[in-house]
Amino acid sequence: MIVKQLAEIKGTNHDIDTPTWNSRRLLLKKDGMGFSMHDTIIKAGTETLIWYRNHVEAVYCIEGEGEIEVIGGGTYPIAPGMLYALDGHEKHLLRARSQLRMVCVFNPPLTGAEVHDQDGVYPLVDEESRVSR
């Protein structure tokens, strides 16, 4: 059984803080669950281009308001209780009107070292933080 507390992750190398988001990585590839799970804050007033070319992601909003715009598709409001799943590797813009707090699940699981590249993509990274091409 795996038991973790968010307070134990804050301030560690599994607490990734960027100008537009902060991701606290609760479960990672090394945990052997077959997915990773993150407690993520999207900072109020920001817009972030994201494209999970190498991953699928499910996101459940627990706090805040914003919207997701699928590039070449629709725009959907985000509010507490809303879930969206990027099962087709959709490139999207995430906009936060207020601070958003979301639970994010990724497959394949992240190792914990990933950050978005210039295209908004998480690379595939192995346990030793080597990027797979």
Residue frames as a rotation matrix with the C-alpha (Angstrom) as fourth column:
MET 1
0.582 0.813 0.000 0.00
0.813 -0.582 0.000 0.00
0.000 0.000 -1.000 0.00
ILE 2
-0.539 -0.698 0.472 1.20
0.697 -0.684 -0.216 3.51
0.473 0.212 0.855 -0.81
VAL 3
0.599 0.660 -0.454 0.34
0.798 -0.538 0.272 6.39
-0.065 -0.525 -0.849 1.52
LYS 4
-0.567 -0.752 0.335 1.48
0.764 -0.633 -0.129 9.96
0.309 0.183 0.933 0.83
GLN 5
0.341 0.588 -0.733 0.61
0.735 -0.653 -0.182 13.41
-0.586 -0.477 -0.655 2.17
LEU 6
0.710 -0.025 0.704 0.64
0.541 -0.621 -0.568 16.53
0.451 0.784 -0.427 0.00
ALA 7
0.924 -0.346 0.163 2.59
-0.375 -0.737 0.562 18.34
-0.075 -0.580 -0.811 2.73
GLU 8
0.419 -0.796 0.436 5.43
0.181 0.544 0.819 15.81
-0.890 -0.265 0.373 2.29
ILE 9
0.229 -0.263 0.937 5.75
0.960 0.218 -0.174 16.65
-0.159 0.940 0.302 -1.42
LYS 10
0.952 0.177 0.249 5.61
0.224 -0.959 -0.173 20.45
0.208 0.220 -0.953 -1.21
GLY 11
0.696 -0.718 0.016 9.07
-0.672 -0.643 0.366 21.96
-0.253 -0.266 -0.930 -1.62
THR 12
0.108 -0.653 0.750 10.67
0.049 0.757 0.652 18.73
-0.993 -0.034 0.114 -2.94
ASN 13
-0.798 -0.455 -0.395 11.81
-0.377 -0.135 0.916 17.88
-0.470 0.880 -0.064 -6.47
HIS 14
-0.692 0.658 0.296 8.29
0.719 0.595 0.359 16.48
0.060 0.462 -0.885 -7.05
ASP 15
0.349 0.704 -0.619 6.81
0.630 -0.665 -0.401 19.96
-0.694 -0.250 -0.675 -6.53
ILE 16
-0.520 -0.538 0.663 7.27
0.851 -0.256 0.459 21.60
-0.078 0.803 0.591 -9.94
ASP 17
0.319 0.576 -0.753 6.54
0.492 -0.780 -0.387 25.35
-0.810 -0.247 -0.532 -10.01
THR 18
-0.504 -0.388 0.772 6.40
0.863 -0.264 0.431 27.29
0.037 0.883 0.468 -13.29
PRO 19
-0.994 0.097 -0.046 5.11
-0.094 -0.994 -0.047 30.77
-0.050 -0.043 0.998 -14.17
THR 20
-0.413 0.900 -0.139 1.61
-0.749 -0.249 0.614 29.42
0.518 0.358 0.777 -15.03
TRP 21
0.649 0.666 -0.368 1.21
-0.355 0.693 0.627 26.21
0.673 -0.277 0.686 -13.02
ASN 22
-0.360 -0.665 0.654 2.41
-0.930 0.200 -0.309 24.23
0.075 -0.719 -0.691 -10.02
SER 23
0.459 0.475 -0.751 2.29
-0.487 0.841 0.234 20.42
0.743 0.258 0.618 -10.12
ARG 24
-0.173 -0.423 0.889 2.69
-0.953 0.299 -0.043 18.32
-0.248 -0.855 -0.455 -6.98
ARG 25
-0.078 0.048 -0.996 3.40
-0.668 0.739 0.088 14.81
0.740 0.672 -0.026 -8.25
LEU 26
0.255 0.337 0.906 1.76
-0.948 0.271 0.166 12.35
-0.190 -0.901 0.389 -5.84
LEU 27
0.521 -0.099 0.848 2.15
0.091 0.994 0.061 9.08
-0.849 0.045 0.527 -7.74
LEU 28
0.174 -0.575 -0.799 4.91
-0.919 -0.387 0.079 8.55
-0.355 0.720 -0.596 -10.30
LYS 29
0.411 -0.068 -0.909 6.18
-0.644 0.684 -0.342 5.81
0.645 0.726 0.237 -12.59
LYS 30
-0.616 -0.777 -0.131 8.43
-0.427 0.469 -0.773 4.43
0.662 -0.420 -0.621 -9.82
ASP 31
-0.447 0.528 0.722 5.32
-0.816 0.090 -0.571 3.76
-0.367 -0.845 0.390 -7.70
GLY 32
-0.990 -0.124 0.060 4.30
-0.088 0.906 0.415 1.02
-0.106 0.405 -0.908 -10.17
MET 33
-0.311 0.950 0.039 0.62
-0.008 0.039 -0.999 1.93
-0.950 -0.311 -0.005 -10.47
GLY 34
-0.337 0.145 0.930 0.64
0.893 0.361 0.268 2.25
-0.297 0.921 -0.252 -14.28
PHE 35
0.446 0.424 0.789 -0.30
0.594 -0.799 0.094 5.94
0.670 0.426 -0.608 -14.13
SER 36
-0.774 -0.574 -0.268 0.84
0.589 -0.496 -0.638 9.10
0.234 -0.651 0.722 -12.39
MET 37
0.394 0.919 -0.030 -1.41
0.816 -0.334 0.471 11.37
0.423 -0.210 -0.881 -10.32
HIS 38
-0.712 -0.681 0.175 -0.81
0.591 -0.714 -0.375 15.04
0.380 -0.164 0.910 -9.62
ASP 39
0.378 0.682 -0.626 -2.38
0.826 -0.554 -0.105 17.80
-0.418 -0.478 -0.772 -7.51
THR 40
-0.505 -0.583 0.636 -2.04
0.850 -0.464 0.250 20.75
0.149 0.667 0.730 -9.89
ILE 41
0.194 0.460 -0.866 -2.61
0.465 -0.820 -0.332 24.47
-0.864 -0.339 -0.373 -9.45
ILE 42
-0.132 -0.158 0.979 -3.18
0.930 -0.361 0.067 26.60
0.342 0.919 0.194 -12.56
LYS 43
-0.659 -0.268 -0.703 -2.39
0.616 -0.728 -0.300 30.17
-0.432 -0.631 0.645 -11.60
ALA 44
0.348 0.902 -0.253 -5.15
0.633 -0.426 -0.646 32.80
-0.691 0.065 -0.720 -11.87
GLY 45
0.656 0.054 -0.753 -5.12
-0.321 -0.883 -0.343 34.96
-0.683 0.467 -0.562 -14.98
THR 46
-0.427 -0.903 -0.057 -2.83
-0.500 0.183 0.847 32.66
-0.754 0.390 -0.529 -16.97
GLU 47
0.799 0.498 -0.336 -3.07
-0.561 0.420 -0.713 30.94
-0.214 0.758 0.616 -20.33
THR 48
-0.212 -0.877 0.432 -0.96
-0.580 0.468 0.666 27.86
-0.786 -0.109 -0.608 -21.03
LEU 49
0.363 0.202 -0.910 -0.48
-0.888 0.370 -0.273 26.03
0.281 0.907 0.314 -24.33
ILE 50
-0.215 -0.362 0.907 -0.33
-0.641 0.754 0.148 22.29
-0.737 -0.549 -0.394 -23.69
TRP 51
0.433 0.306 -0.848 0.01
-0.836 0.488 -0.251 19.32
0.337 0.818 0.467 -26.01
TYR 52
0.064 -0.366 0.929 0.41
-0.654 0.687 0.316 15.86
-0.754 -0.628 -0.195 -24.49
ARG 53
0.231 -0.079 -0.970 1.72
-0.935 0.259 -0.244 14.25
0.271 0.963 -0.014 -27.66
ASN 54
-0.541 -0.605 -0.584 3.21
-0.405 0.796 -0.450 11.36
0.737 -0.007 -0.676 -25.65
HIS 55
-0.975 0.204 -0.086 0.57
0.160 0.386 -0.909 10.98
-0.152 -0.900 -0.409 -22.92
VAL 56
-0.107 0.974 0.201 -3.16
0.328 -0.156 0.932 10.83
0.939 0.165 -0.303 -22.30
GLU 57
-0.977 -0.211 0.018 -4.50
0.074 -0.419 -0.905 12.84
0.198 -0.883 0.425 -19.37
ALA 58
0.103 0.989 -0.106 -7.69
0.677 0.008 0.736 12.93
0.729 -0.148 -0.669 -17.32
VAL 59
-0.885 -0.378 0.273 -8.33
0.130 -0.762 -0.634 16.07
0.447 -0.525 0.724 -15.25
TYR 60
0.142 0.913 -0.383 -10.87
0.847 0.088 0.524 16.62
0.512 -0.399 -0.761 -12.46
CYS 61
-0.427 -0.237 0.873 -11.42
-0.037 -0.960 -0.279 20.19
0.904 -0.152 0.401 -11.23
ILE 62
-0.083 0.379 -0.922 -11.88
0.934 0.352 0.061 20.63
0.348 -0.856 -0.383 -7.48
GLU 63
0.176 0.108 -0.978 -11.49
0.624 -0.781 0.027 24.41
-0.761 -0.615 -0.205 -7.21
GLY 64
-0.548 -0.453 -0.703 -11.67
-0.045 -0.823 0.566 27.56
-0.835 0.342 0.431 -9.36
GLU 65
0.631 0.753 0.186 -12.98
0.251 0.030 -0.968 28.58
-0.735 0.657 -0.170 -12.77
GLY 66
-0.417 -0.729 -0.543 -11.49
-0.433 -0.366 0.824 28.69
-0.799 0.579 -0.163 -16.23
GLU 67
0.754 0.631 -0.183 -11.79
-0.471 0.325 -0.820 27.09
-0.458 0.705 0.542 -19.63
ILE 68
-0.305 -0.773 0.557 -10.08
0.128 0.546 0.828 24.66
-0.944 0.324 -0.068 -21.95
GLU 69
0.544 0.375 -0.751 -9.91
-0.680 -0.327 -0.656 25.45
-0.491 0.868 0.077 -25.65
VAL 70
0.222 -0.421 0.880 -9.09
0.450 0.845 0.290 22.51
-0.865 0.331 0.377 -27.89
ILE 71
-0.444 -0.450 -0.775 -7.06
-0.469 -0.620 0.629 23.83
-0.764 0.643 0.064 -30.83
GLY 72
-0.860 0.195 -0.473 -9.24
-0.423 0.246 0.872 23.31
0.286 0.949 -0.129 -33.89
GLY 73
-0.501 0.708 -0.498 -12.15
0.663 0.684 0.305 22.26
0.556 -0.177 -0.812 -31.66
GLY 74
0.469 0.837 0.282 -14.45
0.368 -0.476 0.799 23.64
0.803 -0.271 -0.532 -29.00
THR 75
-0.652 -0.523 0.549 -14.05
-0.288 -0.499 -0.817 25.63
0.701 -0.691 0.175 -25.80
TYR 76
0.199 0.687 -0.699 -15.36
0.440 0.574 0.690 24.16
0.876 -0.445 -0.188 -22.55
PRO 77
0.342 -0.039 0.939 -15.88
-0.677 -0.704 0.217 25.84
0.652 -0.710 -0.267 -19.17
ILE 78
-0.319 -0.479 -0.818 -13.96
0.381 0.726 -0.573 24.43
0.868 -0.494 -0.049 -16.21
ALA 79
0.033 0.359 0.933 -15.51
-0.817 -0.528 0.232 24.54
0.576 -0.770 0.276 -12.73
PRO 80
-0.665 -0.294 0.687 -15.54
-0.697 0.575 -0.428 22.29
-0.269 -0.763 -0.587 -9.65
GLY 81
0.072 0.669 0.740 -16.95
-0.253 0.729 -0.635 18.85
-0.965 -0.141 0.222 -10.44
MET 82
0.804 0.190 -0.564 -15.97
-0.572 -0.013 -0.820 18.97
-0.163 0.982 0.099 -14.14
LEU 83
0.108 -0.760 0.641 -13.80
0.083 0.649 0.756 16.25
-0.991 -0.028 0.133 -15.67
TYR 84
0.751 0.063 -0.658 -12.14
-0.649 -0.113 -0.752 16.30
-0.122 0.992 -0.044 -19.06
ALA 85
0.353 -0.622 0.699 -10.03
0.180 0.779 0.601 13.59
-0.918 -0.087 0.387 -20.67
LEU 86
0.311 -0.391 -0.866 -7.51
-0.882 -0.457 -0.110 14.28
-0.353 0.799 -0.487 -23.43
ASP 87
0.343 -0.067 0.937 -7.71
-0.038 0.996 0.085 10.82
-0.939 -0.065 0.339 -24.95
GLY 88
0.808 -0.007 0.589 -6.70
0.578 0.207 -0.789 11.96
-0.117 0.978 0.171 -28.45
HIS 89
-0.185 -0.967 -0.177 -3.51
0.919 -0.234 0.318 13.89
-0.349 -0.104 0.931 -27.59
GLU 90
0.589 0.553 0.589 -5.36
0.742 -0.660 -0.121 17.17
0.322 0.508 -0.799 -28.24
LYS 91
-0.702 -0.700 0.132 -3.33
0.627 -0.696 -0.351 20.38
0.338 -0.164 0.927 -28.32
HIS 92
0.388 0.920 -0.053 -5.14
0.780 -0.297 0.550 22.85
0.490 -0.255 -0.833 -26.08
LEU 93
-0.521 -0.395 0.757 -5.07
-0.084 -0.858 -0.506 26.18
0.850 -0.327 0.413 -24.28
LEU 94
0.021 0.469 -0.883 -5.82
0.928 0.319 0.191 26.17
0.372 -0.823 -0.429 -20.57
ARG 95
-0.412 -0.059 0.909 -7.09
-0.034 -0.996 -0.081 29.49
0.911 -0.065 0.408 -19.20
ALA 96
-0.331 0.245 -0.911 -7.59
0.920 0.298 -0.254 30.17
0.210 -0.923 -0.324 -15.49
ARG 97
0.222 0.483 0.847 -9.96
0.157 -0.875 0.457 33.00
0.962 0.032 -0.270 -14.54
SER 98
0.634 -0.131 0.762 -9.30
-0.766 -0.234 0.598 32.21
0.100 -0.963 -0.249 -10.89
GLN 99
-0.520 -0.830 0.203 -6.81
-0.849 0.527 -0.017 29.79
-0.093 -0.181 -0.979 -9.39
LEU 100
0.534 0.615 -0.580 -7.71
-0.670 0.726 0.153 26.29
0.515 0.307 0.800 -10.57
ARG 101
-0.398 -0.596 0.697 -6.92
-0.823 0.568 0.017 23.24
-0.406 -0.567 -0.716 -8.47
MET 102
0.532 0.554 -0.640 -7.12
-0.816 0.536 -0.215 20.01
0.224 0.637 0.737 -10.39
VAL 103
0.135 -0.433 0.891 -6.32
-0.350 0.821 0.452 16.35
-0.927 -0.373 -0.041 -9.96
CYS 104
0.392 -0.120 -0.912 -4.50
-0.920 -0.019 -0.392 15.11
0.030 0.993 -0.118 -13.08
VAL 105
0.380 -0.238 0.894 -3.84
-0.122 0.945 0.304 11.50
-0.917 -0.224 0.330 -14.06
PHE 106
0.217 -0.428 -0.877 -1.33
-0.961 -0.251 -0.116 10.62
-0.171 0.868 -0.466 -16.81
ASN 107
0.448 -0.207 0.870 -0.60
0.166 0.975 0.147 7.51
-0.879 0.079 0.471 -18.84
PRO 108
0.208 -0.533 -0.820 2.14
0.597 0.733 -0.325 6.62
0.774 -0.422 0.471 -19.44
PRO 109
0.818 0.132 -0.560 3.07
0.566 -0.363 0.740 7.73
-0.106 -0.923 -0.371 -15.94
LEU 110
0.657 -0.618 0.432 5.46
-0.329 -0.751 -0.573 10.63
0.678 0.234 -0.696 -15.44
THR 111
0.088 -0.735 -0.672 8.78
0.695 0.528 -0.487 10.11
0.713 -0.425 0.557 -13.66
GLY 112
0.586 0.188 -0.788 8.52
0.749 -0.497 0.438 13.48
-0.309 -0.847 -0.432 -11.91
ALA 113
-0.355 -0.854 -0.380 11.21
0.541 -0.520 0.661 15.38
-0.762 0.029 0.647 -13.85
GLU 114
-0.328 0.224 0.918 9.04
0.935 -0.063 0.349 16.46
0.136 0.973 -0.189 -16.79
VAL 115
-0.223 0.377 -0.899 8.19
0.108 -0.907 -0.407 20.05
-0.969 -0.188 0.162 -17.71
HIS 116
0.748 0.579 0.324 6.47
0.401 -0.006 -0.916 21.29
-0.528 0.815 -0.236 -20.88
ASP 117
-0.422 -0.860 0.286 8.76
0.774 -0.177 0.608 22.06
-0.472 0.478 0.741 -23.81
GLN 118
-0.863 0.005 -0.506 8.30
-0.162 -0.950 0.267 25.00
-0.479 0.312 0.820 -26.22
ASP 119
-0.706 0.644 -0.295 5.39
-0.267 0.143 0.953 23.15
0.656 0.752 0.071 -27.91
GLY 120
-0.007 0.713 0.701 3.66
-0.985 -0.128 0.119 22.40
0.175 -0.690 0.703 -24.59
VAL 121
0.555 0.165 -0.815 4.74
-0.293 0.956 -0.005 18.73
0.778 0.242 0.579 -24.72
TYR 122
0.497 -0.462 0.735 5.98
-0.690 0.303 0.657 16.52
-0.526 -0.834 -0.168 -21.87
PRO 123
-0.118 -0.568 -0.815 8.78
-0.856 0.474 -0.207 14.37
0.504 0.673 -0.542 -23.30
LEU 124
0.888 0.221 -0.403 8.95
-0.030 0.902 0.430 10.68
0.459 -0.370 0.808 -22.49
VAL 125
0.057 -0.862 0.504 11.52
-0.864 -0.296 -0.408 10.46
0.501 -0.412 -0.761 -19.67
ASP 126
0.233 -0.031 -0.972 12.96
0.218 0.976 0.022 7.30
0.948 -0.217 0.234 -18.13
GLU 127
0.839 0.179 -0.514 13.72
0.510 0.074 0.857 6.82
0.192 -0.981 -0.029 -14.43
GLU 128
-0.038 -0.935 -0.353 17.23
0.911 -0.178 0.372 8.29
-0.411 -0.308 0.858 -14.87
SER 129
0.397 0.345 -0.850 15.72
0.097 -0.937 -0.335 11.48
-0.913 0.051 -0.405 -16.42
ARG 130
-0.808 -0.588 0.039 16.88
0.062 -0.019 0.998 10.57
-0.586 0.808 0.052 -19.94
VAL 131
0.024 0.821 -0.571 14.58
-0.707 -0.390 -0.591 11.77
-0.707 0.418 0.570 -22.71
SER 132
-0.318 -0.011 0.948 13.35
0.466 0.869 0.166 9.05
-0.826 0.495 -0.271 -25.08
ARG 133
-0.462 0.120 -0.879 12.99
-0.666 -0.701 0.255 10.01
-0.585 0.703 0.404 -28.72
